[in-house]
Amino acid sequence: MNIMEKERKVEFRMVDDAELPPIVISMDEEDNPKVIVNIYHRIWISYNRKVIAGIIESLQGKMDSLLDAYLLEQRNFEKEDRAYEAEY
């Protein structure tokens, strides 16, 4: 298995804290995704479960757009570097 095929683990944690939002996506100490579900807001989460699922689907499209823009920027930098190297 090469590095591109490495299976990513996702930590899921449940907390009960009035100060935290209903759902948090962050990273753990090893830079893997971590999802915290705050059961303090379980009624709200349950009531909005289908909306939350739709948000996740929409988020994937937004992340694709973000990545495409970043890759385009990097490609333009690469082309500029090669043009500069060809001149000098």
Secondary structure, 3 states (H helix, E strand, C coil): CCHHHCCCCCEEEEECCCCCCCEEEEECCCCCEEEEEEHHHHHHHHHCHHHHHHHHHHHHHHHHHHHHHHHHHHHHHHHHHHHHHHHC
